[in-house]
Amino acid sequence: MGPYLHFVQYYETDRMGITHHSNYIRWMEEARTHFLAEIGWPYDKLEESGIISPVTSLNCDYKQTSTFADEISITLSVVAVKAAKLSLAYQMINQAGVVVCQATSEHSFLQQDGGFVNLKKDYPNFFQALKALED
């Protein structure tokens, strides 16, 4: 699976001319959306199946600044998948090959009414698609 590419937009920068820290979290969501579509489980398919997946934890380690027009390559990997929890890692690298951010996110899986989903039991195809990519 290839990385997701994001070009830093002018509106994503602050008065200092660097990318505002909150945008990295948005980019993580863009990369996650791209990743799920690549493995055949885009968000709309998950939602049609009755699954929602809230973020339960985030961690960003900002290594280097990025600025307008930088090309950020985001590589996503599956750290762990359990019956009702998914842990992902993100590495964001600029066009010069410098790591600008390393991050992780955790997600639970719920039914739209709020009840927990057991992916392994209720959605084995999705569970196996994630499990196959686990580090």
N, C-alpha and C positions, 0 to 999 in steps of 0.2 A: 504494500500500500504506500502510495506516495504521500509526501507532505502536503499540507494545505498552505497556500500562499496568500499573504495579506500585504497590501501596499498601504503604508501609513498615510492616512488622509490629513489634510491641513487642520480640519476641525478636531482631530484627535490629539492635537498638541496644545500645550499651555503657553503662558506668557514667556516662559523660558525657552520655548521652541522645541521642547522635548515632549514625547508622548506621555500623556497623563496616565498615571498608574492604573486607573480603573479600566482603561481600554484593553489591557492584557486579558482581563477576565472576559470581556466581550469576544476577543479573538479566540479564547479557549472554547467558548460556545460555538463560534463559527467552525472551528476545527472539529469539534465533537459532532456537530450536525453533518459536516462533510464525511467524517469517519463512518457514522451510522449509515449514511446513504451508500457509501462504498461497500459496506458489508451486507447490504440488502435490507437494512432495517431503518429506513429514514423515519424521522419524527412523526410524519403524517401516518405512516403505517403503524407505528407504535400506538399512536393515539386512536386510530381506527380499531385497533385490537383492544382498546380499553386501558392501555398502560400510560401512566405519567411517570416522569422520572425527575423528582426534585433534587437539587444540589443539597447535600448535607454537610459538606466541608470543602473548603478551598485553602490552598496555600500557594503563594507566589514568592519566589526568590528572584528579585530583580538584580541582574548581574551587570548590565550595561544599558545606557540610554538608547532610545531610538528616536528618529526625527522624521519630519515630513518626507514622503516619497521613498523611505526605506522599504525594501522588500523583506518581509519577515516570513521565513519558512517554519511552519509549525509541524513538528512530528509528534504524533500521539501514540501512546502505547497502553495496552491493558496491563495494569499491575496485578489486579486480582478481581475475580468475579465469583460471587457467592450467590446463593439462592435469591437473595433480595438486596444485594449491594454490589456496586461496581466501583472500582478504584482505577483512575486513569492518571497517566503522567504526560506532561507536555514539555517539549524543548523547543524554544523559539530562537532562531538563528537569523542574523541579518545577512545581507548580500555579501559582506566581507568574511562571512564564516564565523562571526563572533556570537557567542551565546548571549542573548539579551535577557532572557527570562527562563527559569525552570519552574514548573508548577505541577500541582496535583489537584485532583478533584475527586470527591466521592459522591455517589448518587444512590438513592434508594429507588425502589420500584413499587408503585402504588396503583391500585385501581382508581378510576376517576372518582369513586365515592370515598376514597381515603384509605381503604383497606389495603394491607400489604399483599404484594404479588410474590409468589415463589416462582421465579423464572425457571428453575430446574424442572419443576413439576408442571407448571401452567403453560410455559412457553419454551419447551425444550429446544426447539430449533434456534431461537434467539440466544438462549443460554449457551448452546454448543458453538454458535458462531463467535460469541465473545470468548468462551473458554479456549477455543482453538488459537486465539491470539494472545493469550495470557503469557506474560514473561516468565 
